[in-house]
Amino acid sequence: MRAGVMAAMLAGLLLAVAPAVARADGGPLFRVDYANPGITPAHWTLTLNPDGSGHFHSQRGNAPQADPPVLEAPDVDRDVQLSAAFAQHVFMEAQAQAHLARDCESHMKVAFQGWKKITYTGPEGEWSCEFNYSRDKELQALGDRLVAAASTILEGARLESLLQHDRLGLDQETQFMLEASNDGRLVQICAIRSILERLAADEEVMDRVRKRAKQLLARADK
């Protein structure tokens, strides 16, 4: 399937599954919808308030199972708490982009990174844009940070599954998480504070898993 056709299909999917963003009290609200049928989960949505509170929902989709099989993160549908500083940066960038009111997709022939639809609703009205890759460096960086925050939430759900079904798997997973939090693939560790606190206090998991959980917790407030 040609890349342009795939992008159009995914854009249509996001338009179909993403209802208008609104808050009952009329305050500002931010939402990002992500779609990539080649990975799991194939679709997720993160909604944020200015104080960092929000909601996260993911759906696995129909991507093939890994070979050899791995324990995947389950579908997630829960309230989340990100840092106020992160949320404020997101809202500032969304408001800046809203004033520009232009196409945010580069239309360049670049590797497919996942289709992102960003929607901002505030006193000024509603603004949204969709992109795989944006020429605007700040917007592209915002998309990367949002994907990294979502990845952290998904990692938290995966840790919960591993704790219940495969405690030995926590060793490799927590090592990956430390490395990924070092290079920016995971951000907003505060969003998974509860599962990390459980691991840090659980004497039935490996000592090095508890140690890594404590190291990650130390980054939760940064």
N, C-alpha and C positions, 0 to 999 in steps of 0.2 A: 504493500500500500504506500502510495506517495506521501511524503512528509506533509505536504500542504493539505491533502485530503484528511490525513490523520488529525492534524491540528484543527481543521474545521469541525470534524466529528467530536473532538474533545471539547471544543468551545461550545458546541451545541449541547453536549452533556452537562456542562457546568451551568448553562443557562436554564436547562430543564430542571436540575436538582437544587439550584440555589434560589430560594425565595427572597423577596426583598428584605433587607435588613432594617429593623426598626426596634426602638425601645419604647415601652409603654409610657415612660416619663418624658419622652422626647429628647433625652440626652444623646450624646454622640455614641456611635457603635461602629466597630470595625469587624469585618469578616473576610477570611480568605478560604477559598475552595481550591483544592488541588486534585488533579486527575492524571493518572498514568496507568493505563491498563496492563503494562508489562511488568509491574511490580506489585508487591503486597505491602500495605493495603493499596488498592487501586484508586481509592478516593477517600479524602478526609476533609473535614471542615473545622476551622478554628474561629470562634467568635470571641471578641475581646471588648471589655469595658475599659475606660481610662484608668481605673485603679488596678488593672491587671487580672481582675476576675473574668471568667469566661466559661465557655463550654467547648468540648472537643468531641467529635464524632468521626468514626472511621468505618469503612466497609472493605472487606478483603478483595472482592472482585473475582475474576476468573483466571488469574495468572497460574501457570502450572506449578505444581508442588516442587519444592527443591529436591534435588537428587545428589547426595542422599537426603532423606527427609529431615527436617528440623522442626523444633517446636516453635510455631509462629506466635506472634502477639495476637490475642483475640481481638475481635471487633470492640472498639471502645466507644462508650457513650456516657460521658461524665462531665461534671463541672471541674474546672481547673483554676489554679491560681498562679499566675506569672508575676514577675516583679513589676511594681508601679513604674520604675524607670524604663523597663523594656516597653511597656504599654505606651508610655508617654512618647517614646521615640517613634513607635509605630503610628500613633495618631498624628504626630507632627509631620511625618513623611507623607501620610495619606492626605492630610490637609494641603500640604505643599503641592502634591501631584494634582489634587482636585482643582486648584487655581490654574494649573497649566492647561487642563482640559484638552488633552491630545492623545493620540494613539500611543500606547506604551509598548506595543510589540515591535520588535526590530525588523521582522520579516526577513531576517538573514538566514542563510543556510548553515545552521549550527546544530549540534547534537541535541536531540530531544531531551529536555530536563524535567518535563512534567508541565501540564498546563495549569496556570495559576490565575484565578479570578479574585481580584481584590475589590472589596466594596466598602465604602465609607459613607455613613449617614450622620449628619450633624445639623446644627441650626441653619447651616448654609444650604442644606438640601442633600441629595444623594449623588455620589460619584462612583463609578466602577471602571475597571479596565482588566483586560485579560492578556497574559503573555506567557510564552515559553521562555524567551530570552529578550531582555530589554536593553536598548542602547544606553539608557539612563543608568549610570553606574550606581546611583543611590537607590533607585527602584529595584535594580537587579540585586543589590546587596540586601535590601529589605526582604525580597523574596527568598533569598538564601537563608536569612536569619529565621524567617517564619518556618521554612522547611526544617531547619535545625531544631527549632523549638518543638515542632510536631514530632520529630524523630525522638526527642527526649521523652515526650509523653508516651509514645509507642514503646520505647525501651522500658519505661516503668511498668507498663502492662505486661511486657514480656518477662520482666523480673518476677512479677506476681505469679505468672504461670510456671516459671521455672522453680520458684520456691515451693509450689504445690506439687509439681509433677516430676521435676528433674533437678534436684538440688546440686548435683555434680555439675550441671550445665551453668550454674551461677559463676563458676570459676572463670571460664572463658568469657562469659558475657560481661562481667564486671571489669575484666581486663580491657576488653574492647571499649567499654564506656569511658574508662579513664583516658585511653588514647584519643577517642573521638571528642571528648570534652577539651583536650589539649589543643586540637587542631580546628575546632569550630564546627565540627559535624554535629555536635550536641551542644545546645545552650539552654539556659533557664532550667538548671538542675533543681531549682526550687519547686518546679511543677511536680516532681516525683519524690518529694521529701519523705512522705509517709512510708513508702516501701523501702527506701534507703534506711530509715530509722529502724524499721523492723529487721532488716538484714544486719545492721550494726549491733543489734541487741540479741540476735538469735545465736545461742551457743551451740546449736545443732548444725550450723553451716560451717564451712571451712574458715579457719582463722584469717586467711588472706582475703576471703570474700568480705568478712566483717571489716577488715582493715581498709579495703578499697571502698566499701560503703561509707566509712567514716571520712575518707579522703574526698569522695564526691560530695558528701554533706558539707564539708568545709567550703566547697565552691558554690553551695546553694544560695548564699547571700551575696555573691559577687555579681 
